[in-house]
């Protein structure tokens, strides 16, 4: 897809404090230019960088919990028995997942523009 020519300019002034805040935000973002950052923020409302590794950990934790539930369900269907150790391991997995989700929530709260 051919990119459209960017022939419109947006010009605005900032004071020293605002400039410093913008520079700090630019350093945190993985963008090639200030123009790219501003364009993305103006069109989408916010520029968001996130840690793919943290999301992979959460996905793995969810898959682990789901796998444990599936194994327990198969065993209960086959033997009509459930073991305390399995429930303990399942609870550990859920707790780990909960901690990771709380971490992400706290990180998202830091994105509040008044915190930057």
C-alpha positions as CSV (number, residue, x, y, z in Angstrom):
1,X,0.0,0.0,0.0
2,X,1.5,3.3,-1.1
3,X,1.8,5.9,1.7
4,X,0.0,9.2,1.1
5,X,2.2,12.3,0.9
6,X,2.3,14.2,4.2
7,X,2.0,17.8,3.0
8,X,0.2,19.5,6.0
9,X,2.1,21.0,8.9
10,X,1.1,21.3,12.5
11,X,3.0,23.9,14.5
12,X,2.6,24.7,18.1
13,X,4.7,26.1,20.9
14,X,5.6,24.7,24.3
15,X,7.3,26.0,27.3
16,X,10.5,24.6,28.9
17,X,8.7,22.3,31.3
18,X,6.4,20.9,28.6
19,X,9.5,20.4,26.3
20,X,11.2,18.3,29.0
21,X,8.1,16.2,29.5
22,X,7.9,15.6,25.8
23,X,11.6,14.6,25.6
24,X,11.1,12.2,28.5
25,X,8.2,10.6,26.7
26,X,10.0,10.4,23.4
27,X,12.9,8.6,25.2
28,X,10.5,6.0,26.5
29,X,8.9,5.3,23.1
30,X,10.4,3.2,20.4
31,X,9.8,5.7,17.5
32,X,12.1,7.1,14.9
33,X,11.1,10.7,15.3
34,X,9.1,13.2,17.3
35,X,6.8,13.6,14.3
36,X,6.0,9.9,14.4
37,X,5.2,10.1,18.1
38,X,2.9,13.1,17.7
39,X,1.1,11.7,14.7
40,X,0.4,8.5,16.5
41,X,-0.8,10.3,19.7
42,X,-3.0,12.7,17.8
43,X,-4.6,10.0,15.7
44,X,-4.9,7.3,18.3
45,X,-4.9,9.3,21.5
46,X,-1.9,7.6,23.1
47,X,1.3,5.9,22.1
48,X,1.7,2.7,24.0
49,X,4.8,0.5,24.3
50,X,4.4,-2.7,26.2
51,X,6.6,-5.6,27.2
52,X,5.8,-8.5,25.0
53,X,7.6,-10.8,27.4
54,X,5.2,-10.0,30.3
55,X,2.2,-10.8,28.0
56,X,3.9,-14.1,27.0
57,X,4.2,-15.0,30.7
58,X,0.6,-14.3,31.3
59,X,-0.4,-16.4,28.2
60,X,1.7,-19.2,29.5
61,X,0.2,-19.0,32.9
62,X,-3.3,-19.1,31.4
63,X,-2.4,-22.1,29.3
64,X,-1.0,-23.8,32.3
65,X,-4.1,-23.3,34.4
66,X,-6.3,-24.4,31.5
67,X,-4.2,-27.5,31.0
68,X,-4.4,-28.3,34.7
69,X,-8.2,-27.9,34.6
70,X,-8.4,-30.1,31.6
71,X,-6.3,-32.9,33.2
72,X,-8.4,-32.7,36.4
73,X,-11.6,-32.9,34.4
74,X,-10.4,-36.0,32.5
75,X,-9.3,-37.7,35.7
76,X,-12.6,-36.9,37.5
77,X,-14.6,-38.2,34.5
78,X,-12.5,-41.4,34.4
79,X,-12.2,-42.1,38.1
80,X,-14.7,-39.8,39.9
81,X,-11.8,-38.7,42.1
82,X,-10.0,-35.4,42.6
83,X,-6.7,-35.0,44.5
84,X,-5.9,-32.2,46.9
85,X,-2.5,-31.7,45.3
86,X,-4.1,-31.0,41.9
87,X,-6.3,-28.4,43.4
88,X,-3.4,-26.9,45.3
89,X,-1.4,-26.7,42.0
90,X,-4.3,-25.2,40.2
91,X,-4.7,-22.5,43.0
92,X,-1.0,-21.7,42.7
93,X,-1.4,-21.2,38.9
94,X,-4.4,-18.9,39.4
95,X,-2.6,-16.9,42.1
96,X,0.4,-16.5,39.8
97,X,-1.9,-15.3,37.0
98,X,-3.7,-12.9,39.3
99,X,-0.3,-11.4,40.4
100,X,0.7,-10.8,36.8
101,X,-2.6,-9.2,35.9
102,X,-2.3,-6.9,38.9
103,X,1.1,-5.9,37.8
104,X,-0.2,-5.0,34.3
105,X,-3.0,-3.0,35.9
106,X,-0.6,-1.0,38.0
107,X,1.6,-0.4,34.9
108,X,-1.4,0.8,32.9
109,X,-2.4,3.2,35.7
110,X,1.1,4.8,35.3
111,X,0.1,5.8,31.8
112,X,-2.2,8.5,33.2
113,X,-0.8,11.6,31.5
114,X,-0.6,13.4,34.9
115,X,1.9,10.8,36.0
116,X,4.4,11.4,33.1
